[in-house]
Amino acid sequence: MAFPCLDCLRISLSFRHFVGFGPGGFSQRGPSAREGSGHGSRPSSTANSSPGALLGPGDLLDISVYGVPELSQKARINNSGDVYLPLIDYVHLGGLTPEEAQSVIEKRLSDGSFVNNPHVVLFVSESSSSTVTLIGEVSRPGPYNIAGERHLLDLISVAGGFTDKASRAITVTHRSDPAHTIAVKLPPDFAPSDPNNVVVEPGDTVVVKHGPVFYVVGDVGKPSAFISDSENLTILKAIALAGGANKTASMGGTTILRRTPQGTQQIKVPLKKIMSAKVQDMPMQSEDILFVPSSTRKVVAARSAEAVTQMATALTLVAIRP
């Protein structure tokens, strides 16, 4: 927005407020101007939808000075809690209520002799202070404004629910305590009355995590990648989900490729003995690749880990929900 020169605006404001001529032909001086009613009365300073809320970075303010339309503008509070206003430069409003912010602006206008007996109306048109940020595996991630007490399930419902890739592991971080994150584990029969349906507060960041992925490749009925938030996925369950081992499978050569900080580790799996209950079933970890070779080919020792990994990247992703 372009503003007139400082000297011109000073002259205009002085003429309007000290001579007593203004919009509607009335003066702002004296009690009658402040306490008038009907047409020409000064607007209330409680025009905000949430007068008790504190202003914060990102809030978009609609600021007007009664009788001085030249000073009306929209301004957004920056990350430092400051907002730039004509004539009075930057003003720190972060952490103040709208009423306190109005008083600060009025004092700056008055102390600088810009406006005689100013009356400021501040309206919060967009409040990031009442916004919860939802990211991760939901249909519509993004910022959401909340009013009143809202719970985790309310927020996820508004965002269109979970995606097929979502796990039941959710983290909530409060803006007032960013160093500590609350971990929430949702049960399969999650209901609004569940204790894990925690209250979300303005400024919270809610992250819905991606579920752990397991791969089954090779000579099985349906090579696939599976997302499962179950913590007890085993070799037998993974083989069953993949449609079982084919008749041509070389179960003795079955191997797990597991990513470790030291690189990809190959772990031999006695699949035939596991399936005949001669040895205990083995648990799988997220990102494991279970490879079942064919008896008509060389076993996994002759097949590089890179080749098996490439096979896994082309698989169909299937979500498994207990």
Stockholm file with secondary structure:
# STOCKHOLM 1.0

chainA/1-322         MAFPCLDCLRISLSFRHFVGFGPGGFSQRGPSAREGSGHGSRPSSTANSSPGALLGPGDLLDISVYGVPELSQKARINNSGDVYLPLIDYVHLGGLTPEEAQSVIEKRLSDGSFVNNPHVVLFVSESSSSTVTLIGEVSRPGPYNIAGERHLLDLISVAGGFTDKASRAITVTHRSDPAHTIAVKLPPDFAPSDPNNVVVEPGDTVVVKHGPVFYVVGDVGKPSAFISDSENLTILKAIALAGGANKTASMGGTTILRRTPQGTQQIKVPLKKIMSAKVQDMPMQSEDILFVPSSTRKVVAARSAEAVTQMATALTLVAIRP
#=GR chainA/1-322 SS CCCCCHHHHHHHHHHHHHSCCCGGGCCCCHHHHHHCCSTTCCCCSCCCSSTTSCCCTTCEEEEEETTEEEEEEEEECCTTSEEEETTTEEEECTTCCHHHHHHHHHHHHHHTTSSSSCCEEEEEEECGGGEEEEEESBSSCEEEECCSCEEHHHHHHHTTCBCTTEEEEEEEECTTCTTCEEEEECCTTCCTTSTTSCEECTTCEEEEEECCEEEEEESBSSCEEEEECCSCCBHHHHHHHTTCBCTTBCGGGCEEEEEETTEEEEEECCHHHHHTTSSCCCBCCTTCEEEECBTTSCCGGGSCHHHHHHHHHTSEEEEECC
#=GC SS_cons         CCCCCHHHHHHHHHHHHHSCCCGGGCCCCHHHHHHCCSTTCCCCSCCCSSTTSCCCTTCEEEEEETTEEEEEEEEECCTTSEEEETTTEEEECTTCCHHHHHHHHHHHHHHTTSSSSCCEEEEEEECGGGEEEEEESBSSCEEEECCSCEEHHHHHHHTTCBCTTEEEEEEEECTTCTTCEEEEECCTTCCTTSTTSCEECTTCEEEEEECCEEEEEESBSSCEEEEECCSCCBHHHHHHHTTCBCTTBCGGGCEEEEEETTEEEEEECCHHHHHTTSSCCCBCCTTCEEEECBTTSCCGGGSCHHHHHHHHHTSEEEEECC
//
